[in-house]
Amino acid sequence: MKKVSVGVDIGGTNTAIGIVDESGKVVAKGSIPTPGHGDIEKYMDDLAAAIRKLINSTEEILTVLGVGVGAPNGNYYNGTIEYAPNLSFKGVLPLVDLLKKRFPELDYIALTNDANAAAIGEMIYGGAKGMKNFVMYTLGTGVGSGLVVNGDLVYGHDGFAGECGHTTLIPDGRLCGCGSKGHLEAYCSAPGMKRTAFELMAKYNAGDSLLADKSFKELDSKAIYDAAEQGDKVALEVFELTGKYLGQGLADTVHHLSPEAIFLFGGPTAAGDYIFKPTKESMEEHLLPIFKDKIQILPSELDSGDAAIVGASALVYKEMEK
């Protein structure tokens, strides 16, 4: 009988669900829409039904140990999603209690935010195995981070520690999605890279750039990478500037935590040295001498397609260690 945990990743559009074994292999996966109707009880009924259907769809006999959930503004301490801006459910949602009501037979049900889930996944299944002090940065629609100190996630006194993406990089700089200005997220997220590309095209009047015929909605980090591969000067400078900004932010993180390694995860990291090289150079430039040449910047070893559900499922194993 195979032991598994259930990983759930709640996004603004879809909720991904996976059955994950003890080695981190996804046995089965599926998804349901994250609804816009705002009815949390109906959504939880749909989610519970989808989880049970997925468990029953496998040919193997499974022992389900628990459910781990990654969600925006997920509070590990309280088991709540609190004022998530991209979900239709308003206010404070007692998600863990709602799941326990639907799965009373399970001993381990836990919730955290998506970046913390990725960090736990890296620690249980990925490149951070055996590390006690490391940081996970997730680069996507935003910039998230999960902080691990002495083998434990850092949640702070209220459950929301680790918002490194909202440190101020450039005072009174670009407007961030949170409403403040100059945050790291406004420059180093995938949308931030897109904004950099358009600023550079305007600066150089670069009508000959391979990116010039892309609309703002069309352009993404993959298109910037493809253009960089063809030697496009604007695309190459986008990666140089993004790495410069990200390295500066990582240096601040090193000064605060002195981690063994920093893992980068998300779409932009697929660009490899285009992003890793300038990031490393910038970080080293901004570090105190006592930290120089000590900190590794590493790509996540989690499979990008399954990382969210695998990371969420790993929460169950952290709960079992208590």
N, C-alpha and C positions, 0 to 999 in steps of 0.2 A: 504493500500500500504506500503510494508516494505522498510525501508531505509537501504541501504547497501553501503559498499565501496569495491573497488577491491584492493586486495593485490597481488603484483608481486614480486617474489624472483628470481633474475637472478643469476644462478650458472654457473660454468664453463662447465657443461655437459647438465643440464636441466634448464628450466625456469618454475617455479611453479606459478600457477595462482589460486586465490581463491576469491569467493564472500563471504563477511563477514558481518554479521548483527551488530547492535549496541551493542549487548551483547558479541560479540566476537565469536559467533557461525559461523562455516563455512557452508554456505548454499550450495555451489557447488565448486568443484575444478577440476583442470586439469593441463596439462603441455604440453610444446612443447620443442623440443631439442634446446639447445643453440648452434647455428651452428658454424662450423669451417671455413665457407667461407669468413668471414670478411666483408660482405656486410650489413651495418647497415640499409639501407633503406629497403632492402628485409626482414630483420629480424623484423623491426618495423611493416611492413605490416602484416607479419605472426602473430606477437604478438597481434596487434589490432584485427585481424580477430578472433583469439582464445579467446580474451576477450569478444567480441560481441557474439560469439557462446556460450560461457559459460553463459553469462547473459540471452540469449534467451532460454537456455536449462531448466531453472527453470519454474515450473508451476505457481509460485506466480508472481504477478505484482510487479516489483521492481523499487524503485527510487534510481538510482546510484548517490552517492554524489561526488565521485571522485576516483582517482587511486593513491595508494601509492606504491613506488618501493624501494626494498632493493637490493643493488648491491655492488660488491667489488669496492672500491675506489669511492663510490658515494659521490658527493659533494652537500650537501643540499643547500648551498648558491647559487650556479650556476646552479643547476639542471643537472650536468654533471657527466659522468663516466670518470675518468681521468687515463689513462695509467694502466688499470687493467691487471695484468700479466697473469691471467688465462682465458682471453677472447680473441677471435680472432679479435675483433674490436680494431684498434690501435689508439693511441692518445687521444684527448679529444672529447667525444661524447655528444652532446647536447640533452640528452635523454628526458628531460621534454619538451623541445620545439618540439621534434619529436612526442611525445605523444599528445601534445596539437593540433598539426596539424591534427592528426587523430581523436581526441575527442574534437572538438571545443565547444561542448555543455556542457562540464564539467568545473566547476569553480575551483576545487581543484585537482591539480596533483602535487605530490612532490616526491622527491628522497632523500635517504640517504644510508649510508652503512649498511650492514646486522646486525652488532652488535648494532648500534643505533636504528635500526628498532625493534630489540628484546627488547631493553630498553623501547622504547615507548609502545610496546605491553604489557610489564610487568606493566607499569604505568597505561595504560587504562583498561586492562582486567585481570591482574594477581595480584601477591602478593604485588606489590608496589602501589596499589591504596591508595591514601591519603598521600603517602610519597613525600616529597619535595626534599630530598637529598638521593640519592642512586646510586649504581653502578651496572651495569650488566657486567659480564664476560661470554663470550661464548667460550667453550672449544670444539674444533673440529679439523679440518685439521690445523687450526691455533688457536691463542688466540686473540679474539677480545674483545672490551669493549665499553660500552656506559655510559657516565657520565651525571648524572642529578643533577643540582644544583639549588636550589630555584624553583624547578618545571620545569626547562627548560633543554633541551639537551645542552651540552657544545660542540660547534663546533669550537671554536677558530677563529682567524682572517681570516683563509683561508678555513674553512670548514672541516678540517681533524684532529681536536683534538680528543683525546681519544685512542691513539694507545698504550695502556698499555702493550700489548703483546710484544712490541718492546723496553721495558725498559731493560737495561743490568742487568742481574742477576749474571752472572759469567764472569768477564773480560777475553777476549780471549778464551771463552768457545766454545761450539758446534756451528757449522755453522748453522745459521738460514736460512729459506727459502728466506728471503729478501736479503741475501748476507752478512749481518753483523754477528758478533760472540757473543755468550753468552746471547742471548735474552731469556726472559721468555718463549716465544713461542717455542723455541727449546727444552724446557724441559717439559712443561705442556700441550702442545697440544696432541692429540691422537698419531700422529707420534712421538712426543717427548717421550711419555710413552713407545712406542715400542723400541725406541733407548735405553732407560734406561734398558729395559728388556734384550736386547742383551748384553749391557755392563756388567750387573750383571751376566749373564750366563757365559760370558768370564772370569769375575773376579773370580767366584767360581768354574769354570770348571763344571758347573751344568748340566751334561748330564742326570741326573735323574729328572730334572725339567719337569713339565707337558708342559712347553712351548718349550722345547728343540727340538721337532720334527717339529716345525713350521718354515716355511721359512719367510724371511723378509716381503715378499708380503702378506703372509697369516695371520700373527699375527696382531691383532687389540686389542682395549681396552676391547672389550667384552670377548675375549679369556683370557686376563689377569684377568678380573673379575672372570670368570668361574674357572680359576686355583686357584685364591685366595680363593674362596669359598671351595675348596678342600684342603686348607691348604698349598698350594705350597709356599715355602719360597721366591723364586724369585719374584713371583707375588705379595706377600704381601709387599715385600720391594719396589717394583715398586710404589705401592700406597703410602707407607711411604715417599719415596723420592719426588714423585710428589707433595704430600701434603706439604712437607717441603719447596719445591721451590715455590709453589703457595702461601702459607701463607706469605712467605717473600715478594713476589710481592704485595699481598693484603695489607700488612702493609705499604708499600710505598704509595699505593693509599689512605689509611686512613690518613696518614700524610699530603697528599696533599689536601684532600677534606673533611675529617671528615664526612663521610656519616652515615646515620642511619642504613643502611644495604647494604650488597653486595650479589647479586643474582648470582648463578652459573647455567649455562645452557649448555647443550651439552651431547654427548654420554658418556664421562667418569663420569659424575655426577650420572648416573644410578647406580653406584657402592655404593651410599649411604655413610655410615660411613667409608668405606674403604678410601674414598677421603676426606669427610668432616671433620672427626675427626683430622687427622694429619694436615690438612690445618688450622683449627681453632687453634690448639695448636701452630703451627709455627707462625701464625699471632700474637697471643697474646705474644709470646716470643720476637717478633721483634718490638712491639709497644712501644711508649713512655708511661710512667705511666698514663698520662692524658687521654689516649685513651683506656686503658685496660678494658675489660669486658663491653664495651659499644656497640660494633659493631656486629650485627648479620650477620652470613653467612647462606644464605637460598637457598634452591633449587627453581628454577623457577617454577611458577605455570602454565606456558604456556604448552599446549600439544605439546610434542616434534615433533609429525608428522606434525602439522600445524603451529608451532610457527613462521616460517619465513614469511608465507603469512599473518598470523594474525597480526604480528608485523608491516609488511609493510602497511597493511590496516589501522592500527591505526594512521599512518601519516596523513591521511585525516582528522581525528577528531582533531588532533593538529593544522592543518591548519585552520580549521573552528573556533578554539578558538581565532584566532588572530583578 
